[in-house]
């Protein structure tokens, strides 16, 4: 039994006996195009549908940036959810000091979040959730304004510092680089595989309204011509493999 288990979920015309089991410590990206059911499934997880079993404390967040800003300053935004959950002042201050130091954002703590760039806003909102106690974090297109460097740092923090189970619903194929496992959602889970084996065919992705991530697509072509024999997502490593 996983920490997030869905068994035979049928919901309106969106899902027909959907099954999904996510183990503790997983880091999975669930890809789906518009209309595939991503946001609907996130909503059902949040509201605790009877076919969904959650073991542990789950926090969910979406990519709707401006609607989630509630603080007059970045510091107020970071404090908001902890105050709402009655954390002690000592715990609040310690959590903020730790996370602002890790992400090096002390210089913007007094700024109005609405005056930040979209990327900075999204990062601040993410951090305002990451200071909470949780076991599982669910994202719904939550990284659309972050560059690759910041995204990588966020996932590193979640995996190595917080040690959370990550479920990332996304329409961006490039988000898969941050995960260990990939699933494709199109009304049901139509495909699921560890990332190193996930790009052996492009037909599956195209038939479900998705593009392959650039490196996955490139590696597929290189494997076709027997230039490499495995999928490599790091560009430097790929160049070294080609020229060795």
Residue pairs with C-beta under 8 A, 6 or more apart in sequence:
1 21
1 53
1 55
2 21
2 22
2 23
2 24
2 26
2 55
3 22
3 23
3 24
3 26
3 54
3 55
3 56
3 135
3 136
3 165
4 20
4 21
4 22
4 45
4 52
4 53
4 54
4 55
4 58
4 136
4 165
4 167
5 20
5 21
5 22
5 52
5 53
5 55
6 18
6 19
6 20
6 21
6 51
6 52
6 53
7 19
7 51
7 53
8 17
8 18
8 19
8 51
9 15
9 17
9 18
9 19
9 44
9 49
9 51
9 52
10 16
10 17
10 18
10 51
11 40
11 44
11 49
14 37
14 40
14 187
15 37
15 40
15 41
15 187
15 188
16 187
16 188
17 188
18 41
18 187
18 188
18 189
19 188
19 189
20 183
20 189
22 28
22 165
22 167
23 165
24 55
24 56
24 135
24 165
25 163
25 165
26 165
26 166
26 167
26 180
26 181
27 155
27 159
27 165
27 166
27 168
27 178
27 179
27 180
27 181
28 166
28 167
28 168
28 179
28 180
28 181
28 182
28 183
29 168
29 169
29 170
29 175
29 176
29 178
29 179
29 181
29 182
29 183
30 38
30 167
30 168
30 169
30 170
30 182
30 183
30 184
30 185
30 189
31 170
31 171
31 173
31 175
31 176
31 182
31 183
31 184
31 185
31 205
31 210
32 38
32 169
32 170
32 171
32 184
32 185
32 186
32 208
32 210
33 171
33 186
33 208
33 209
33 210
34 171
34 209
36 185
36 186
36 187
36 208
36 209
37 185
37 186
37 187
38 140
38 141
38 169
38 170
38 171
38 185
39 62
39 140
39 169
41 169
41 185
42 60
42 62
42 138
42 140
42 169
44 52
45 52
45 54
45 58
45 60
45 138
46 60
46 138
48 54
54 136
55 135
56 134
56 135
56 136
56 165
57 133
57 134
57 135
57 136
58 134
58 135
58 136
58 137
58 138
59 129
59 132
59 134
59 136
59 137
59 138
60 137
60 138
60 139
60 140
61 68
61 125
61 126
61 129
61 137
61 138
61 139
61 140
61 142
62 68
62 139
62 140
62 141
62 142
63 122
63 139
63 140
63 141
63 142
63 143
63 144
63 145
65 118
65 121
65 122
65 125
65 145
66 114
66 121
68 125
69 77
69 113
69 114
69 121
69 125
70 76
70 77
70 80
71 77
71 78
71 79
71 80
71 113
72 112
73 109
73 110
73 111
73 112
73 113
74 105
74 108
74 109
74 110
74 111
74 113
74 116
74 124
75 96
75 109
75 110
77 113
77 124
77 125
77 128
78 96
78 99
78 100
78 109
78 124
78 127
78 128
78 131
79 92
79 96
80 128
81 128
81 129
81 131
81 132
82 91
82 92
82 95
82 131
82 132
83 92
85 132
87 95
92 131
95 131
96 131
99 127
99 130
99 131
99 157
100 106
100 109
100 127
102 157
102 161
103 123
103 127
103 153
103 157
105 123
105 124
105 127
108 116
108 120
108 124
113 121
113 124
114 121
116 124
117 145
118 145
119 145
119 146
119 147
119 150
121 145
122 142
122 143
122 144
122 145
122 146
123 146
123 150
123 154
126 142
126 154
129 137
130 137
130 154
130 157
130 158
130 162
134 162
134 164
135 164
135 165
136 164
136 165
136 166
136 167
137 158
137 164
137 165
137 166
137 167
138 167
138 168
138 169
139 166
139 167
139 168
139 169
139 170
140 169
141 169
141 170
141 171
141 172
142 168
143 151
143 154
143 168
143 170
143 172
143 175
144 172
146 154
148 174
151 175
151 178
152 178
155 166
155 178
158 164
158 166
159 166
166 179
168 175
168 178
168 179
169 185
171 210
173 205
173 210
173 211
173 212
173 213
173 216
174 213
174 214
176 182
176 195
176 198
176 213
176 216
177 213
177 215
177 233
179 195
180 194
180 195
181 192
181 193
181 194
181 195
182 191
182 192
182 193
182 194
182 195
182 198
183 189
183 191
183 192
184 190
184 191
184 192
184 204
184 205
184 208
184 210
186 208
186 209
190 204
190 208
191 204
191 208
195 231
195 233
196 230
196 231
197 231
198 216
198 231
199 212
199 213
199 216
199 217
199 219
199 220
199 231
200 220
201 220
202 212
202 217
202 220
205 211
205 212
211 217
212 220
215 231
215 232
215 233
215 235
215 238
216 231
216 233
218 238
219 228
219 230
219 231
219 232
219 238
220 231
222 228
222 242
223 229
223 230
223 231
227 242
228 238
228 241
228 242
232 238
232 241
